[in-house]
Amino acid sequence: MRDTVVMWRYTKMVVLVALTGAAYAAIMIPFKIATIVPGFTEVRPAAGIPVVCGLLFGPAAAWGAAFGNVVGDVFGGMLGPGSVFGFIGNFMLAYVPYRMWRALRGDRPADGSPGQLPWLIPCAVAGALACAAIIGFGVAAMGMVPYSVLTLAIAANNGVVGTIVAAILLPILYPLARSFGLLYKDILGPGEYTSGRVSWAGMIVVWVGAGIALLAAIFAALAEDLMAQIGFAEGLGLIAPQVLAGGISSVVIIVGAVLMSPLRRGRPAEPMRPRTSDICSDESDAG
């Protein structure tokens, strides 16, 4: 994930981190009263911000979403140990769509046109599931909220609301970002954001991890009586099967994100050499 490190060399990218974080927190905080799981998640129209900013600003949006979520927790009275996993989960909420779009579409811009909706949806949903898996695992492992409750709430909230908001905002914000030269491709060097040869494999790995997390949460919710008989009804603590599945899926998702990202430093652009015809023309003019 070199892009998340080298981006700090660019002043514009640092500004975009602050811009993304501020926008995310500003929209999130007023909705803290509309709680779904008290103390942990709420109705979140702001979930579309990391997706949109990830597609536009790349790695800067991942850091912005992570810091913005912490700011939202502070002002919303939700700051606690779970905020650590919230930081990682919201980082992935922006990073996964950005990297997955590059794996699927390459250099084609995410301009929000209607024809891009079939590509936008899987990218946004993958980010939502990655976020849900990591936060659901961390909070359940600490014995705070059952794994299935929080994972399904975050997945549905970010996956549905976030995708709809992203589809609305992207065609509005893309022209503005392009006109001001704020797209990540305008700031980073090609070798700092282009996908590696295993980006498709990374995308598949992310989906496998997301699928494991979602299936574990659904099974735990539907088979509550069966889980109660074997002593794991609540899905709390590391020994609960669904929590273990969530932990494994979180690791798989992170590995997949790494595989989708640049794995080595790109070659610097070679200086343009003058053409032979240009040299001959210059000599004739001098004569």
FENQUILIN-V700488 format. One record per residue. N is the residue number from 0. SS is DSSP state (2 for helix, 1 for strand, 0 for the rest). PSI is psi as a letter, one per 20 degrees, with the letter a starting at -180 (none if undefined). Layout:
n=N ss=SS psi=PSI
n=N ss=SS psi=PSI
//
This chain:
n=0 ss=0 psi=l
n=1 ss=0 psi=h
n=2 ss=2 psi=h
n=3 ss=2 psi=i
n=4 ss=2 psi=g
n=5 ss=2 psi=h
n=6 ss=2 psi=h
n=7 ss=2 psi=i
n=8 ss=2 psi=i
n=9 ss=0 psi=p
n=10 ss=2 psi=g
n=11 ss=2 psi=h
n=12 ss=2 psi=h
n=13 ss=2 psi=g
n=14 ss=2 psi=h
n=15 ss=2 psi=h
n=16 ss=2 psi=g
n=17 ss=2 psi=g
n=18 ss=2 psi=g
n=19 ss=2 psi=g
n=20 ss=2 psi=g
n=21 ss=2 psi=g
n=22 ss=2 psi=g
n=23 ss=2 psi=g
n=24 ss=2 psi=h
n=25 ss=2 psi=h
n=26 ss=2 psi=h
n=27 ss=2 psi=g
n=28 ss=2 psi=g
n=29 ss=2 psi=h
n=30 ss=2 psi=j
n=31 ss=2 psi=h
n=32 ss=2 psi=i
n=33 ss=0 psi=m
n=34 ss=1 psi=q
n=35 ss=1 psi=g
n=36 ss=1 psi=o
n=37 ss=0 psi=p
n=38 ss=0 psi=i
n=39 ss=0 psi=h
n=40 ss=1 psi=q
n=41 ss=1 psi=r
n=42 ss=0 psi=p
n=43 ss=0 psi=n
n=44 ss=0 psi=h
n=45 ss=0 psi=i
n=46 ss=2 psi=h
n=47 ss=2 psi=i
n=48 ss=2 psi=g
n=49 ss=2 psi=h
n=50 ss=2 psi=g
n=51 ss=2 psi=g
n=52 ss=2 psi=h
n=53 ss=2 psi=g
n=54 ss=2 psi=h
n=55 ss=2 psi=g
n=56 ss=2 psi=i
n=57 ss=0 psi=c
n=58 ss=2 psi=h
n=59 ss=2 psi=h
n=60 ss=2 psi=h
n=61 ss=2 psi=g
n=62 ss=2 psi=g
n=63 ss=2 psi=g
n=64 ss=2 psi=h
n=65 ss=2 psi=g
n=66 ss=2 psi=h
n=67 ss=2 psi=h
n=68 ss=2 psi=h
n=69 ss=2 psi=g
n=70 ss=2 psi=g
n=71 ss=2 psi=h
n=72 ss=2 psi=h
n=73 ss=2 psi=g
n=74 ss=2 psi=i
n=75 ss=0 psi=j
n=76 ss=0 psi=k
n=77 ss=0 psi=j
n=78 ss=0 psi=p
n=79 ss=0 psi=a
n=80 ss=0 psi=h
n=81 ss=2 psi=i
n=82 ss=2 psi=h
n=83 ss=2 psi=g
n=84 ss=2 psi=h
n=85 ss=2 psi=h
n=86 ss=2 psi=g
n=87 ss=2 psi=g
n=88 ss=2 psi=g
n=89 ss=2 psi=h
n=90 ss=2 psi=g
n=91 ss=2 psi=h
n=92 ss=2 psi=h
n=93 ss=2 psi=h
n=94 ss=2 psi=g
n=95 ss=2 psi=g
n=96 ss=2 psi=h
n=97 ss=2 psi=g
n=98 ss=2 psi=h
n=99 ss=2 psi=h
n=100 ss=2 psi=g
n=101 ss=2 psi=h
n=102 ss=2 psi=h
n=103 ss=2 psi=g
n=104 ss=2 psi=i
n=105 ss=0 psi=c
n=106 ss=0 psi=j
n=107 ss=0 psi=p
n=108 ss=0 psi=q
n=109 ss=0 psi=n
n=110 ss=0 psi=i
n=111 ss=0 psi=j
n=112 ss=0 psi=q
n=113 ss=2 psi=h
n=114 ss=2 psi=i
n=115 ss=2 psi=i
n=116 ss=2 psi=g
n=117 ss=2 psi=h
n=118 ss=2 psi=h
n=119 ss=2 psi=g
n=120 ss=2 psi=g
n=121 ss=2 psi=h
n=122 ss=2 psi=g
n=123 ss=2 psi=g
n=124 ss=2 psi=h
n=125 ss=2 psi=g
n=126 ss=2 psi=h
n=127 ss=2 psi=g
n=128 ss=2 psi=h
n=129 ss=2 psi=g
n=130 ss=2 psi=g
n=131 ss=2 psi=g
n=132 ss=2 psi=g
n=133 ss=2 psi=g
n=134 ss=2 psi=g
n=135 ss=2 psi=g
n=136 ss=2 psi=g
n=137 ss=2 psi=g
n=138 ss=2 psi=g
n=139 ss=2 psi=h
n=140 ss=2 psi=h
n=141 ss=0 psi=j
n=142 ss=0 psi=k
n=143 ss=0 psi=g
n=144 ss=0 psi=p
n=145 ss=0 psi=q
n=146 ss=2 psi=g
n=147 ss=2 psi=h
n=148 ss=2 psi=g
n=149 ss=2 psi=h
n=150 ss=2 psi=g
n=151 ss=2 psi=h
n=152 ss=2 psi=g
n=153 ss=2 psi=g
n=154 ss=2 psi=g
n=155 ss=2 psi=g
n=156 ss=2 psi=g
n=157 ss=2 psi=h
n=158 ss=2 psi=g
n=159 ss=2 psi=g
n=160 ss=2 psi=g
n=161 ss=2 psi=h
n=162 ss=2 psi=g
n=163 ss=2 psi=g
n=164 ss=2 psi=g
n=165 ss=2 psi=g
n=166 ss=2 psi=h
n=167 ss=2 psi=g
n=168 ss=2 psi=h
n=169 ss=2 psi=g
n=170 ss=2 psi=i
n=171 ss=2 psi=g
n=172 ss=2 psi=h
n=173 ss=2 psi=g
n=174 ss=2 psi=h
n=175 ss=2 psi=g
n=176 ss=2 psi=h
n=177 ss=2 psi=g
n=178 ss=2 psi=h
n=179 ss=0 psi=j
n=180 ss=0 psi=k
n=181 ss=0 psi=j
n=182 ss=0 psi=q
n=183 ss=2 psi=h
n=184 ss=2 psi=i
n=185 ss=2 psi=i
n=186 ss=2 psi=g
n=187 ss=0 psi=q
n=188 ss=0 psi=q
n=189 ss=2 psi=h
n=190 ss=2 psi=i
n=191 ss=2 psi=i
n=192 ss=0 psi=i
n=193 ss=0 psi=q
n=194 ss=0 psi=q
n=195 ss=0 psi=a
n=196 ss=0 psi=i
n=197 ss=0 psi=j
n=198 ss=2 psi=h
n=199 ss=2 psi=g
n=200 ss=2 psi=g
n=201 ss=2 psi=g
n=202 ss=2 psi=g
n=203 ss=2 psi=g
n=204 ss=2 psi=g
n=205 ss=2 psi=g
n=206 ss=2 psi=h
n=207 ss=2 psi=g
n=208 ss=2 psi=g
n=209 ss=2 psi=h
n=210 ss=2 psi=g
n=211 ss=2 psi=g
n=212 ss=2 psi=g
n=213 ss=2 psi=g
n=214 ss=2 psi=h
n=215 ss=2 psi=g
n=216 ss=2 psi=g
n=217 ss=2 psi=g
n=218 ss=2 psi=g
n=219 ss=2 psi=h
n=220 ss=2 psi=h
n=221 ss=2 psi=h
n=222 ss=0 psi=l
n=223 ss=2 psi=g
n=224 ss=2 psi=g
n=225 ss=2 psi=g
n=226 ss=2 psi=h
n=227 ss=2 psi=h
n=228 ss=2 psi=h
n=229 ss=0 psi=j
n=230 ss=0 psi=j
n=231 ss=0 psi=k
n=232 ss=0 psi=g
n=233 ss=0 psi=h
n=234 ss=0 psi=l
n=235 ss=0 psi=q
n=236 ss=0 psi=q
n=237 ss=0 psi=h
n=238 ss=0 psi=i
n=239 ss=0 psi=p
n=240 ss=2 psi=g
n=241 ss=2 psi=h
n=242 ss=2 psi=g
n=243 ss=2 psi=g
n=244 ss=2 psi=h
n=245 ss=2 psi=h
n=246 ss=2 psi=g
n=247 ss=2 psi=g
n=248 ss=2 psi=h
n=249 ss=2 psi=g
n=250 ss=2 psi=g
n=251 ss=2 psi=g
n=252 ss=2 psi=g
n=253 ss=2 psi=g
n=254 ss=2 psi=g
n=255 ss=2 psi=g
n=256 ss=2 psi=h
n=257 ss=2 psi=g
n=258 ss=2 psi=h
n=259 ss=2 psi=i
n=260 ss=0 psi=r
n=261 ss=0 psi=p
n=262 ss=0 psi=i
n=263 ss=0 psi=r
n=264 ss=0 psi=p
n=265 ss=0 psi=q
n=266 ss=0 psi=p
n=267 ss=0 psi=q
n=268 ss=0 psi=p
n=269 ss=0 psi=q
n=270 ss=0 psi=q
n=271 ss=0 psi=p
n=272 ss=0 psi=q
n=273 ss=0 psi=q
n=274 ss=0 psi=q
n=275 ss=2 psi=h
n=276 ss=2 psi=h
n=277 ss=2 psi=h
n=278 ss=2 psi=g
n=279 ss=2 psi=h
n=280 ss=2 psi=h
n=281 ss=2 psi=h
n=282 ss=2 psi=g
n=283 ss=2 psi=h
n=284 ss=2 psi=h
n=285 ss=2 psi=h
n=286 ss=0 psi=none
//
